Amino acid sequence: MLLNTSHKLLLAGTALAVPAGVLLLWSFDPNAAGNPFPPCMFHAFTGYYCIGCGLTRALHALLHGDLLRAFALNPLGLITLGLIPLMTLSSAGWQPRWLQPLMGIVMEPKLWLVLLPAYWIARNLPWFPFTLLAPG
């Protein structure tokens, strides 16, 4: 498999950005005052949670081994984070038989066109069990 220049640049950028992000999330607590992470602009302007609200804090908790806290802050974000490498490998041609049923579902754009807005709405509903989707 030969990589063209744009693929090489993307891989190089990822190779720099991911460790830098991990280092920042390891070093700074997004819950603490004065942290370098920007607040969610959507939440600041509207008071409602967006799809990504809580993801920075979830990644911080995940890096520090607190899987339950990470999942509580953004369940869809954590599930998607686990799917992204599999989806990328599947797109690149790695398609083991045991993974094909799952990839057939998650690689379908219609799923995301329904799931993301539904999640966005559901995590802002003020009733149990929807309140469990709001970042704490």
N, C-alpha and C positions, 0 to 999 in steps of 0.2 A: 504494500500500500504506500503510494507516494503522496507526500503532502505538498500542496502548493504553498506559495508565500503567505497567503491570507490565513491558511490553517496553521502555519508555523507561528505567525504573529499572535493568533488567538491562543495557541498553546503556551507561548512565552508569556503573554499577558496573564493568563490564568495561573501559570506557575509562579508569578510574582504576586498577584492579587490575593490568592487563597492563603498562602502563609502569612501575608501581611494582615489580612482580616482575622485570621486565627490568633495571631499575636496580639492584636488590638483587643479582641474579645476576651482573651485570656488575662490581659493586663488590666483592663478597665471594666468596672462594673457598670452596666447601663442603668442600674437602679440608683446609683450614687449621684449626688449633685456634682456638677462640674465635669461630667464624663464627656469624651469627645464625640459622642454619637448624637446626631441630630434627632429631634423629636419628630413624631409622625405629623406631617403638615395637615393631612386630612383630618386627623383627630383634633388637632389644635384649632382648625377652622370650623369644624362641624360638631365636634363632641361625639361623633360616632366612630366606631372602630372600622378600619379598613381590613382588607384581606391579610396584609402583612403586619398589622399591629401586634406587638409582642414578640415578633420574630427575632429581633436583636437580643432581647432578654432571654428568649428561648435558646438561642445559640450559645449565649454566655453560660446558661445553666447546663446545657448539653456538654460543653467543653469542660465544665467542672464536675461532670459525672452525675448531675441531678436530672435524670431522664424524666421522672414524673413531673417535676416543675417545668421542664422544657415543654413537655406535651401539654400541660395545663395552659401554658402561655399562648401556644399556637399549634393546635393539633394538626390542622391541614398542612401547615408549613413543614412540620416535622415529617409527616408522611410523604409529602412531595419531595423533601430533601433526600429521603431514602430512595425514592423512585427515579430521581434525576440521573444518577449514574447508570441505572439499568436502562432507562429510556435512551440515553446517549449511546450506550453500547449496542442497543437494539437497532438504532438508526444507522450505526456504523456497520451493521451486518452481523453482529453476534446475536444469534437467535436460537438458543438451545430450546429443545422441545418443551421442557418443563416450564419455561418462562413465556412461551407464546400465548397461552390463554390470558395471562395478566397483561402482557404488552398489547394484545388485541383490544383490551378495554382502555388502558391508560393512554395509548397512543391515538385514540380517537378524539379529534378536536371537539366533537359534540359533547363529550363528557365534561370537558373543562368549560365549555360555553354555558353549561347548566350548573355545574358544581361550584364554580367560583362566585357567580352572583348569588347563588343560594346560600353559600357559606357566609358571604358578606352580609346578607340580610339576617340570617339566622343568628349570627354572633352579636347582633344589635338588638335582638328581641328581649324584652325585660322579664320573660317568664322562664321558670325552670322547665326543661333542662337546657334551654338555649343560653342561659346565663353562664353555663359551664364553658361555653365557647369564647366568652369575653376574656381578654388577658387580664389577669389579676393584679 
